[in-house]
Amino acid sequence: MDKENLVKEGYDKISENFLSFRHQFDNSQELEKFVEYLPENGKVLDVGCGVGIPVARFFVQNDFDLTGIDISEGMLTKARENVPKAQFFLYNMSELDFLDNYFDGLVSIYALFHVPKKKHGEIIKNFHRMLKKDGYMMLVFNPRENEGVDDFLGTDMYWSCNKPEISRKLVLDAGFEIIFESF
Ligand SMILES: C[S@@+](CC[C@H](N)C(=O)[O-])C[C@H]1O[C@@H](n2cnc3c(N)ncnc32)[C@H](O)[C@@H]1O
């Protein structure tokens, strides 16, 4: 099975249980900081949105116009139930074709590390294309370099993560400036 299908099928299987694990990770401080840069009611794209909690829900509660995309129909079904005021689409993040200069903000939290590393540079460049010139992005990676298949919540899952210095270079090469980092 190819890696993207393994990830998709894995998340379809664990979509019911995902929230029982997700609460161990708190990105609320970074999200609060991030939204200070965005215009009121701005358009935000959540890439690899999962079940919509906590991230998509946070943006909707703060009156942003939230679009979420995910490769797993199972995760999207839960997201639509959890955050009915957002719009959610089935997409592979490697193939996003929203308009140029469209979103005010883009977030991708714990998702890029499920795509083979060799694609990360092109994906981040495409994120830059879809953001307005004064747009902002928040990416959350695993700070540990890794590659391979491992058990995750009882299913096989594929991971591919660069060292922070490589990820930082890919972000800069795509045309972004870095405003804050946290580990
Ligand atoms: C660890 S979960 C994180 C979900 C959410 N961002 C959060 O913070 O709770 C990773 C999500 O990325 C999605 N994903 C993985 N590979 C993807 C791809 N190539 N395109 C779109 N979504 C993907 C998975 O289906 C899953 O919902």
The ligand as a MOL file (V3000), in Angstrom:
LIG
                    3D

  0  0  0     0  0            999 V3000
M  V30 BEGIN CTAB
M  V30 COUNTS 27 29 0 0 0
M  V30 BEGIN ATOM
M  V30 1 C -2.3350 13.9880 14.0310 0
M  V30 2 S -3.7800 14.3950 13.0840 0 CHG=1
M  V30 3 C -3.9050 16.1460 13.4820 0
M  V30 4 C -5.2800 16.6890 13.2240 0
M  V30 5 C -5.4560 18.1640 13.5740 0
M  V30 6 N -4.5980 19.0280 12.7840 0
M  V30 7 C -5.2040 18.4070 15.0250 0
M  V30 8 O -4.3200 19.2040 15.3660 0
M  V30 9 O -5.9280 17.8170 15.8400 0 CHG=-1
M  V30 10 C -3.1820 14.4350 11.4030 0
M  V30 11 C -4.2650 14.7090 10.3790 0
M  V30 12 O -3.6370 14.9670 9.1190 0
M  V30 13 C -4.3730 14.2970 8.1100 0
M  V30 14 N -3.5000 14.0500 6.9490 0
M  V30 15 C -2.4470 13.2180 6.8900 0
M  V30 16 N -1.8970 13.2400 5.6630 0
M  V30 17 C -2.6210 14.1160 4.9270 0
M  V30 18 C -2.5630 14.5650 3.5710 0
M  V30 19 N -1.6280 14.1250 2.7220 0
M  V30 20 N -3.4670 15.4910 3.1710 0
M  V30 21 C -4.4280 15.9370 4.0140 0
M  V30 22 N -4.5520 15.5360 5.3020 0
M  V30 23 C -3.6540 14.6410 5.7630 0
M  V30 24 C -4.8390 13.0270 8.7820 0
M  V30 25 O -5.9040 12.3990 8.1060 0
M  V30 26 C -5.1970 13.5290 10.1770 0
M  V30 27 O -6.5380 13.9520 10.2550 0
M  V30 END ATOM
M  V30 BEGIN BOND
M  V30 1 1 1 2
M  V30 2 1 2 3
M  V30 3 1 2 10
M  V30 4 1 3 4
M  V30 5 1 4 5
M  V30 6 1 5 6
M  V30 7 1 5 7
M  V30 8 2 7 8
M  V30 9 1 7 9
M  V30 10 1 10 11
M  V30 11 1 11 12
M  V30 12 1 11 26
M  V30 13 1 12 13
M  V30 14 1 13 14
M  V30 15 1 13 24
M  V30 16 1 14 15
M  V30 17 1 14 23
M  V30 18 2 15 16
M  V30 19 1 16 17
M  V30 20 1 17 18
M  V30 21 2 17 23
M  V30 22 1 18 19
M  V30 23 2 18 20
M  V30 24 1 20 21
M  V30 25 2 21 22
M  V30 26 1 22 23
M  V30 27 1 24 25
M  V30 28 1 24 26
M  V30 29 1 26 27
M  V30 END BOND
M  V30 END CTAB
M  END
